[in-house]
């Protein structure tokens, strides 16, 4: 397929008045050519973006032919040059997921294209499934995403659902009944031949997410029936992780260290978009203002390290892993600190910008070591671990979404430390992490738990984390409501405003007003149940006092002399 054909397609889509008949004929010609001819490398990008545009064109014929061409192009590039699929995953995969909601013919070819895409780059596809599939506002897309996972496991035995376990289980409490039903069928289908360890992980996740007891019992009883009535065909030991399929989205599970993906060529990862698909790619000005509260001293100066190629980066990062094996000792802590500092220099260089896929893949093998550094009792090592997470979030933003909940667990625990410097470092790291990464319901649950922590210091910090979450993700109100996060936030604010510690109460008040700007009716119920003193203190921080949704009625204190005279007369 020549470059001139790509330019011709671009010209036709760029016309003010498109000749529908001519365009449909040309798309039909392209579809035939994609089946039989290789595509010129420099034409790939033009084809992808034109066909993505055409897939949502208002004319049905143009839309159908464009999408069919797009799926055939995915197949062609899969055989011709798989690293190119990785490069365009964030643009192409969400389109394939969105089309799962259309008629059977369209979603069939979409499933096939998604399967090919997963074979080429499972990490990127699973990240897109999480954001564009499970968090999609269309219940049909959420339902079809579950069905796709079942078909993927049937087509690819190497597929491991453990990386998406949280998202799959969360559909069991989806507000739409058909999605809940599809979620139940999906869990049963994916886990019917699972080993004992995988079954234990599933049961643990169902309990952690507080799935309604009737739904939980249905799922577990169905799995027990399948387990007892049939002999497992081929035991899947405890879900084999495919290349680039495992991540840290479920940190409580024990994992086998992941092998780093083979790198195809030196520059195959170059020009991968710096910020992969996610809802926080553009950081709002209000978030930036909030993040300015972090002292400049929290970000010390390190010289950036530059790598010449993906293979150099892979070798360099692989060499850092061994120091984090086992427990921290007098013999290895200094090397661990040195390796963390090397990672900080790498992320400040060109590693993520030029070799994003290799960097993220290698980072998965190092994420456990980073958590060990954060949890270290040695203040300097712990500080560098926290600052590394800040550097990662600032540079990669939502590219590190799969690691957020793993980092959060270590940081929240550290925030309760009796060492003031260590606790502050954890607070700074969590703040930056929440400001630059995407909204995740599981992280919202961690913040909710921190708001109820026995340690007043953690509760104090958690008020700020909740406030930042509301500032950064208020545009995603629907997602928060779908995953019952609003109730969590509401309970956090209620308990915070009534906290025994005055500093915690003071910190929660600005958070209340952020909540009020998104859910005013729920906020009105909270303030209505407060005593007069608490209401008065809360209203003092109202950012819009002139337009109060609920004013505090203040009784005039009696003027002793005047009131006595008036009463006698």
Buried (B, 14 or more C-beta within 10 A) or exposed (E): BEBEBBEBBBEBBEEEEBEEEEBBEBBEEBBEBBEEBEBBEEBBBBBBBBBBBBBEBEBEEBBBBBBBBBBBBBBBBBEBBBBBBBBBBBBBBBBBBBBBBBEEEBBEBBBBBBBBBBBBBBBBBBBBBBBBBBBBEEBBBBBBBBBBBBBBBEBBEBBBBBBBBBBBBBBBBBEBEEBBBBBBBBBBBBBBBBBEBBBEBBBBBBEBBEBEEEBBEBBBEBBEEBBEEEEEEEEBEBBBBBBBBBBBBBBEBEBEEBEBBEBBEBEBBBEBBBBBBBBBBEBBEEBEEBBEEBEEEBBEEBEEBEBEBBBBBBBBBBEBBEBBEEEBEEEBBEEBBBBBBBBBBBBBBBBBBBBBBBBBBBBBBBBBBBBBBBBBEBEEBBBBBBBBBBBBBBBBBBBBBBBBBBBBBBBBBBBBBEEEEBBBBBBBBBBBBBBBBBBBBBBBBBBBBBBEBEBBBBBBBBBBBBBBBBBBBBEBBEBBBBBBBBEBBBBBBBBBBBBEEEEBBBBBBBBBBBBBBBBEEBBEEBBEEBEEEBBEBBBEEBEEEEEEEBEBEEEEEEEEEEEEEEEEE
